[in-house]
């Protein structure tokens, strides 16, 4: 299992907000307006970062929001795409599309796991909990997109991710 690398958002002292902006624009497929959301989306709580007011700076609150947005968008997609399916089938398929395994696939499709910033202890644990961390990262990014661009931007982003793997996931037993 590949260890998540300790990488800073700014990979070198010469990297700028402009570099990060272009990285995010390339990954997300649209122009981010508020980079602070995206920077926070890649910071794991193991860093124990605090802002000037002593509040935690990490992706946990964004993950909370992103989880709900992901659930809403996937539910809407399934409702529209499969009008013949009963509620139980829709719920089962939704669970498969938003679970940790699916979110890890989305992160891998995006190629964003190397941008995750972990604390030293977390980075040394030989990948334990890696799937959970990557799943949380994906939800954090969705939360950032939602705050930055609204539901339409988040929906477009999620649907692009679903396009690549949705039927692979739904066809699995």
N, C-alpha and C positions, 0 to 999 in steps of 0.2 A: 504494500500500500504506500503510495507516494505521500511523503510528508508535505504538509502545507508549508510553504516557504515563508520566512519572516521577510516581508517586503514592505517598505514604506511607500505611502502613496506617492511621495516624491522620491523617485529611485536614486537620485543623485542631488548634490547641493545645487546643481545648475538647473534642475527641473523647476518649472514655474507652474502657477495656476493655469497658464495657457496650455502647457503640456498636458496637465490633467484634464482640462476642458476638452482638448482634442481626443484624448484617449476615451473619455466618456462619450463624446459625440460619436466616435467610431463604434464603440461597443453598443450604445443604446440606439443608434440610428436616428437621433434627433439632437437638437441643440439644447443642452441643459442651461437653465437660467440661474439656478442657485447651487453653486458647487458645494456649499457646506453640507447640504443634504447628502450628496453622493460621497463626500469624504467620510462623513459619519457612518454611512452604510457599509463601509469596508473596515471599520474599527471594531475588533472583538473586545468584549468586556474584560478579558484577562490583562489588557494593558493598564487598566485602572486609571484612565485619563479623566481629568476633571476640568471643567471650564472655570472662568474667573469667579463664578458664583458657587463653585463647589459641586455642580451637577455633573453626573456621569456623562462622558462623551463616548458613545458606542452605538452600535446598531440595534440595541434591544427595543427601544420605543418604535423605531422604524419597522422593525420586524413584526411587532404587534399590529401595526397599521397595515403593513403589506400582506400579512396573513389573511386579514379580513377582505382586503381588496382582491387578492388572488381567489379566495373562495367565491366572492360575488361574481367575478368575471368568468370563472370556470362554470359556475352554476348557470349563468346566463347562456354561455356557449352551448352547454349540454341541453338545456331546455329548448333552444332554437334548433340545434343540429339534429336532435333525436326526438321529434314530436310523438313518436309511437311508444317511447319508453315510459314505463311507470316510475313513480317516485323512488321506489326501492332501488331500481336499476340506475337511475340518475344519481342517487346518493352514493352508491357503490363506485360508479365511474368517477364521480367528483373526488371521492376519497383517494382513488388511485392517481388522479391527476395533480393533487395538491400535497400528497404525502412526501416525506423526506426523500425517498428514492427518486421520485419524479423531479423534485426541486434540485437534487444533485445533478440529474441529467441536464436540466436547464442551465445550471451554472457551467457545466462542462461544455455544453454547446456554445455558450457565450465566451468561454475562455477567460473568466474573470477570477478564478480561484487564486491565482498568483498575486492579485492585488489585495487580498485579505491581509490585514495587519493583526498579528497575534502577539500576546505577551510571551516572554521567554519561557515561562513554565508550560504554557499551553503548547508552544511550538515543539517542546521536547518530549511530549507524551506519546510519541510514536504513532500519531494519527488516531488515537482513541477519541471517539466522538466526532470524527471527521465529517460523517454524513450529516449529523445534526448541525454542525457549524456551517457547512455549505448550504444546507437547507435554510438556515437562519439568514445567511448572507443573501440568498435569492429574495427572500421575503423583505429583507431590509432595503434592497435595491428597489423593489416594487413600492415600498413605502416612500422612498425618496422620490421616485418618479411621480407618484400620486401627489405628494406635496408640491413638487416643482411644476408639474404640468397638468394636474387634474386627472379625473377618471378616464377621459378619452385617451390621454397619453399612456396611462397605465394599462388600459385595455389593449391599445395597439401593441404595446411592448409584450404583454402576456400572450396575446394571440400569435405574435411572431414566434414566440418560444413554443407554443402548443403546436403550431403548424409542423414543426420539425419532428416531434416525438409523440404527438397525441395518439395516433393510431397504433404505434408500437406499444405504447402503454396499455391502451384499451384492448389490444389483441392478446396480451399476456394472460395466461390462466389465473 
